[in-house]
Amino acid sequence: MSTQRALWFVASKAKAKATKKTSPQQGGTIYIHCHVKPGASKQREGVTCITDEAVEICVAAQAKEGEANKSVVKVLSEALNIPKSNLEITQGLKSRAKTIAVAAPGSWLGGNGGEEEECLERVKAYLTKATEP
């Protein structure tokens, strides 16, 4: 039985300084475990399935010279409606199984203390919408 989660949230420290990848308004990072299928037809490109273990993504680009990785970032950027600069592949650069860090925009966070649940539900909703034809 696998204990891998498809989505999880890591809260940022309140006094963290802004870096190139983050801004002071961000409240955390969402990690998405993905299974990528490179070389798919252009019509199948996108988020295809969301399971408890992973988000399945088909990309038309081949897995050569990082082209598929760039396509994965582009597909997730469009699905989540955020800039590509907010996404970073943290694990699996040379594998079909990837972990992608999403810098949660400040607009995804509420002020009522339920940041983790709100962010995860928002990401799930965006990804579910992206699977629909």
C-alpha positions in Angstrom: 0.0 0.0 0.0 1.4 3.3 -1.1 1.6 6.3 1.3 2.4 8.8 -1.4 0.0 11.7 -1.6 -0.8 13.5 -4.8 -1.0 16.9 -3.2 0.4 18.3 0.1 0.9 21.8 1.6 4.0 23.1 3.4 3.4 26.4 5.2 6.1 29.0 5.0 7.7 30.7 8.0 6.2 34.0 8.9 9.5 35.9 8.8 10.9 34.3 5.6 12.6 36.7 3.3 11.5 37.0 -0.3 13.7 35.1 -2.8 13.7 34.8 -6.5 10.9 32.1 -6.4 8.8 33.5 -3.6 7.2 36.8 -2.6 6.5 38.0 0.9 2.7 37.6 0.4 3.0 33.9 -0.2 1.8 31.6 2.6 3.4 28.3 1.6 4.2 25.8 -1.1 1.9 23.1 -2.5 3.7 20.0 -3.8 2.1 18.0 -6.6 3.2 14.4 -7.3 2.8 13.8 -11.0 3.1 10.9 -13.3 4.0 12.2 -16.8 3.3 10.5 -20.1 5.6 12.2 -22.7 5.0 11.7 -26.5 1.2 11.8 -26.3 -0.8 13.2 -29.2 -1.4 17.0 -29.1 -5.2 16.4 -28.5 -4.5 14.4 -25.3 -2.1 17.0 -23.9 -3.1 18.1 -20.4 -4.1 16.8 -17.0 -5.8 13.5 -17.6 -6.5 12.0 -14.2 -6.3 12.8 -10.5 -5.8 9.9 -8.1 -4.9 9.7 -4.4 -1.3 8.9 -5.4 -0.6 11.2 -8.3 -1.8 13.6 -11.0 -1.4 12.1 -14.4 -0.3 14.5 -17.1 0.1 13.8 -20.9 2.5 16.0 -22.9 3.2 16.0 -26.6 6.9 16.8 -26.2 9.4 14.0 -26.2 11.5 13.3 -23.1 14.7 14.7 -24.6 16.7 17.7 -23.5 14.1 18.8 -20.9 11.4 19.4 -23.5 8.8 17.3 -21.6 9.7 19.0 -18.3 9.0 22.4 -19.9 5.7 21.1 -21.3 4.7 19.8 -17.8 5.3 23.2 -16.3 3.3 24.9 -19.1 0.4 22.5 -18.7 0.2 22.9 -14.9 0.6 26.7 -15.3 -2.4 26.8 -17.6 -4.4 24.4 -15.5 -3.8 26.3 -12.2 -4.0 29.8 -13.9 -0.7 30.9 -12.4 2.6 32.0 -14.0 5.2 29.4 -14.9 7.6 31.2 -12.6 5.6 29.9 -9.7 6.3 26.3 -10.6 9.5 24.3 -10.1 10.2 20.6 -10.7 11.9 19.6 -7.4 12.2 15.8 -8.0 12.2 13.6 -11.1 13.9 15.7 -13.8 14.8 12.5 -15.6 11.9 10.4 -14.5 8.2 10.1 -15.4 7.4 10.5 -11.6 7.9 14.1 -10.7 7.3 16.3 -7.7 6.4 19.9 -8.6 6.5 22.8 -6.1 3.8 25.5 -6.6 4.4 28.8 -4.8 0.9 29.5 -3.5 -0.2 33.0 -4.5 -1.4 35.2 -1.7 -4.9 35.3 -3.3 -5.3 31.6 -2.6 -4.9 32.1 1.1 -7.7 33.1 3.4 -7.3 35.0 6.6 -9.3 32.5 8.7 -6.4 30.1 9.6 -7.5 27.3 7.2 -4.8 28.0 4.7 -3.8 24.4 4.0 -7.3 23.2 3.3 -8.2 26.2 1.2 -5.1 26.0 -1.0 -5.4 22.2 -1.5 -9.1 22.5 -2.3 -8.4 25.3 -4.8 -5.7 23.3 -6.5 -7.9 20.2 -6.6 -10.7 22.2 -8.2 -8.4 23.7 -10.8 -7.0 20.3 -11.7 -10.4 18.7 -11.8 -11.7 21.4 -14.1 -8.6 20.8 -16.3 -9.5 17.1 -16.7 -12.9 18.0 -18.2 -13.1 18.0 -22.0 
